[in-house]
Amino acid sequence: MTEPTFPLCKQHVIDATLKWVDDIVIKHNFCPFARYVRTPNQIRCVVVSGDAGNVIQSLYDELRYLEENDTTATTLIALTHSSIADFNEYLDVLAISDNMLHDWGYSGTYQLASFHPNYVFDGIDEDDAENYTNRSPYPLLHLIREADITRYMKKEEDAEKIFSHNIEKAQRLGCPYFEDVLNALKKDKPTR
């Protein structure tokens, strides 16, 4: 049965996204440096309800924002347009966004991470719990400063251990756990 669609309240999307950061990403240590930018509230979250053109414009605006505001560590861009709910459409927008990051001269300065409610890693079964390491309540583009990643990774003995930890943790928790959490975050969608 198809879920009814109606306009999402931007504040609900922001709240659900940040709660996902707290309840999944930080709680299960999927991104070890997330807690360091979450506690002093250095994560910016914006909602884009428009199509691919609006997403690209917002991506550029957020890059400029980060350039001018060094107290903001990272930006999560939540995408709520109905076409981007389709994972393949999202991947197209992600590819364009990644290319634009390069074209605008931000490669090496910023990195783009991706999250989606239906995220599936290439070569991984759709029903594998590993996919939940990149499943979020709403489609996201995550802008991260490369310098911050480099600074943190110097403290890590092995970057590969983050990846293997995430897979192991996701497998141990299992799909039903993540489905319950993500469904709880998205329920009671208020409209505005």
Backbone hydrogen bonds, N-H to C=O, Kabsch-Sander energy under -0.5 kcal/mol:
donor,donor_aa,acceptor,acceptor_aa,energy
9,C,190,P,-1.8
13,V,9,C,-1.9
14,I,10,K,-2.5
15,D,11,Q,-3.0
16,A,12,H,-3.0
17,T,13,V,-2.3
18,L,14,I,-2.7
19,K,15,D,-2.3
20,W,16,A,-2.0
21,V,17,T,-2.0
22,D,18,L,-2.1
23,D,19,K,-3.7
24,I,20,W,-2.3
25,V,20,W,-1.6
26,I,21,V,-3.1
27,K,22,D,-1.6
28,H,24,I,-1.9
29,N,26,I,-1.4
30,F,25,V,-1.9
31,C,25,V,-1.0
34,A,31,C,-2.1
37,V,33,F,-0.8
37,V,34,A,-0.9
38,R,34,A,-1.8
39,T,35,R,-1.7
41,N,38,R,-1.8
42,Q,37,V,-3.3
44,R,42,Q,-0.6
44,R,74,T,-2.8
46,V,76,L,-2.5
48,V,78,A,-3.2
49,S,47,V,-0.5
55,V,51,D,-2.2
56,I,52,A,-2.5
57,Q,53,G,-2.1
58,S,54,N,-2.6
59,L,55,V,-2.6
60,Y,56,I,-2.2
61,D,57,Q,-2.5
62,E,58,S,-2.6
63,L,59,L,-2.1
64,R,60,Y,-2.3
65,Y,61,D,-2.3
66,L,62,E,-2.7
67,E,63,L,-2.1
68,E,64,R,-1.7
69,N,65,Y,-1.2
72,T,69,N,-1.6
73,A,42,Q,-1.7
73,A,71,T,-0.6
74,T,42,Q,-1.6
75,T,143,L,-1.8
76,L,44,R,-3.2
77,I,75,T,-0.6
77,I,141,L,-3.2
78,A,46,V,-3.2
78,A,76,L,-0.7
79,L,139,P,-2.9
80,T,48,V,-2.5
80,T,78,A,-0.5
81,H,48,V,-0.6
84,I,81,H,-1.2
85,A,81,H,-0.5
85,A,82,S,-0.9
86,D,83,S,-1.1
90,Y,86,D,-2.5
91,L,87,F,-2.5
92,D,88,N,-1.6
93,V,89,E,-2.1
94,L,90,Y,-2.9
95,A,91,L,-2.4
96,I,92,D,-2.2
97,S,93,V,-2.6
98,D,94,L,-2.7
99,N,95,A,-2.2
100,M,96,I,-2.5
101,L,97,S,-2.3
102,H,98,D,-1.5
103,D,99,N,-2.9
104,W,100,M,-2.8
105,G,102,H,-1.7
106,Y,101,L,-2.6
107,S,101,L,-0.6
108,G,110,Y,-0.6
109,T,106,Y,-2.0
110,Y,106,Y,-2.5
111,Q,144,I,-2.8
113,A,111,Q,-0.6
113,A,142,H,-2.7
115,F,140,L,-1.7
116,H,134,N,-2.1
119,Y,116,H,-1.7
124,I,121,F,-2.2
128,D,125,D,-2.0
131,N,128,D,-1.6
132,Y,129,A,-1.8
133,T,130,E,-1.8
134,N,131,N,-1.9
135,R,132,Y,-0.6
136,S,134,N,-0.5
140,L,115,F,-3.1
141,L,77,I,-1.9
142,H,113,A,-2.8
143,L,75,T,-2.7
143,L,141,L,-0.6
144,I,111,Q,-2.5
144,I,142,H,-0.5
145,R,73,A,-0.7
146,E,109,T,-2.6
147,A,109,T,-0.5
149,I,145,R,-1.7
150,T,146,E,-2.8
151,R,147,A,-2.5
152,Y,148,D,-2.3
153,M,149,I,-3.0
154,K,150,T,-1.4
155,K,152,Y,-1.7
156,E,152,Y,-0.6
156,E,153,M,-0.5
161,K,158,D,-1.2
162,I,158,D,-0.5
162,I,159,A,-1.1
163,F,159,A,-1.0
164,S,160,E,-2.4
165,H,161,K,-2.4
166,N,162,I,-2.4
167,I,163,F,-2.0
168,E,164,S,-2.5
169,K,165,H,-2.9
170,A,166,N,-2.5
171,Q,167,I,-2.6
172,R,168,E,-2.2
173,L,169,K,-2.4
174,G,170,A,-2.6
178,F,174,G,-1.4
179,E,175,C,-2.8
180,D,176,P,-2.3
181,V,177,Y,-2.1
182,L,178,F,-2.9
183,N,179,E,-2.6
184,A,180,D,-2.2
185,L,181,V,-2.0
186,K,182,L,-1.5
187,K,183,N,-1.4
